[in-house]
Amino acid sequence: MNHTSTRTDQPPPGGSAVRRAFFASLTGTALEWYDFAIYSVAAALVFGEVFFPSEDPATGTLLAFSTYAVGYVSRPLGGFVFGRLGDRIGRKKVLIATLVLIGVATLFIGLLPSYATIGVTAPIVLVILRFAQGVGVGGEWGGAVLLSSEFGDPRRRGFYASAAQVGPPAGNLLANGVLAALGLLLTEDQFMSWGWRVAFLLSGVLVVFGLWIRTKLEETPVFLAMEAAEKRPEAPIREVFTTHPRALAAAILSRIAPDVLYALFTVFVLTYATTELDMSRGSALAAVLIGSTFQLFLIPLAGALSDRINRRLLYGLSAAAAGVWPFVFFPMTSGGSWPLLTLGVVVALAIHSLMYGPQAAFISEQFSPRLRYTGSSLAYTLAGVVGGAVAPLLFTALLDAYHSWIPLALYIVITAVVTIAGVWLGRDGSATDEEDPLGPPAAPADAADRSVRPDGAATR
């Protein structure tokens, strides 16, 4: 199909604009993931006792992780609502709205009375606030990716898009760091009574900082071109499902293994280390902190590496490594050695980085620029429902049922196979995608005549 290129006289963004967009994408996402991660850690360590008291600790943990899952289940709503708005009214406005939504929800969680104070109302309100958090995160990721990648050089899309990917480990690092500091400064009773709330209340300060950064940004050149040409999509959700079905499937499947692997080694590992390995909460948190610190550097490096070698090949090989590592990790840590636990978490999160760094670019380049926010958000959120949402619940249930790590490792293998299939279904991006932001991708993933060379590159 011939397509007439539509261009504008918008000058290319300068280096300062690119740096501001990269920093805003990174810091804004980190702040939102601080909110999300502080909940994840609290669900593993605190909420079972505070909001879901039960004579059986395993039951309390399962109930707490069920609220963790709500944050993933609600993401598709955020993806549908904010993804559509991002392609209709602009990236910047939506990113400000998502930051406010998740920040306010987190602040209210910090103020929520416990089950002992207001009874069953406490867990009900907690679920509602967690739902709001998930809606905000569901609308955040796609916009954060586009914010940096659409300002940056399309030949370095892997690196620039990775700014949003650094947000989760940075937020996780900050969240775990705050909780670890509180755990060291307070007694167990003080921490369980009110100390954990401090971490949630800090969110208010962080959100003000994030808003200050994002309000100073300009809109991305791609959206400005769409707006100037009056070519914004009228029904972006319908267009994605009808014109990009293979692209959407590839993007969804590619996210499964990274989500589940991350849930295992940043959330469930806290429960596993304290209950199965008899380690202290502080020791388990320290291991995750160290692994997350390495990710701050490994994720952008992996994104940059994917600009130099085939992105899909790197992604697929890393997914295969993810399927193998649990068979090393669990036997290695069975003796309860903290150094070995830390090494295992670091290696696992390094493997995750090799998938997660290129992931943002891989997913966004599956869709035409005018549908990127919607397509990327839908893929991100729908994958989260079947990936990260149920992972801690399944890990807990499998361990409780079989008292063995082998079912957990086999679960990771299955997710790795699914992700490799998604990468195979996808397409390789092209720097020329940016030359015509109103047209289709250079080589649509749904094209019937698509073939793949042995090195993984798409041909026509």
Buried (B, 14 or more C-beta within 10 A) or exposed (E): EEEEEBEBEEEEBEEEBBBBBBBBBBBBBBBBBBBBBBBBBBBBBBBBBBBBBEEEEBBBBBBBBBBBBBBBBBBBBBBBBBBBBBBBBBBBBBBBBBBBBBBBBBBBBBEBEBBEEEEEEBBEBBBBBBBBBBBBBBBBBBBBBBBBBBBBBBEBBBBBBBBBBBBBBBBBBBBBBBBBBBBEEBEEEEBBEEBBBBBBBBBEEBBEEBBEBBEEBEBBBBBBBBBEBEEBBEEBBEBBBEBBEBBBBBBBBBBBBBBBBBBBBBBBBBBBBBBBBEBEBBBBBBBBBBBBBBBBEBBBBBBBBBBEEBBBBBBBBBBBBBBBBBBEBBEBBEEEBBEBBBBBBBBBBBBBBBBBBBBBBBBBBBBBBBBBBBBBBBBBBBBBBBBBBBBBBBBBBBBBEEEEBEBBBEBBBEBBBBBBBBBBBBBBBBBEBBEBBBBBBBBBBBBEEBEBEEEBBBEE
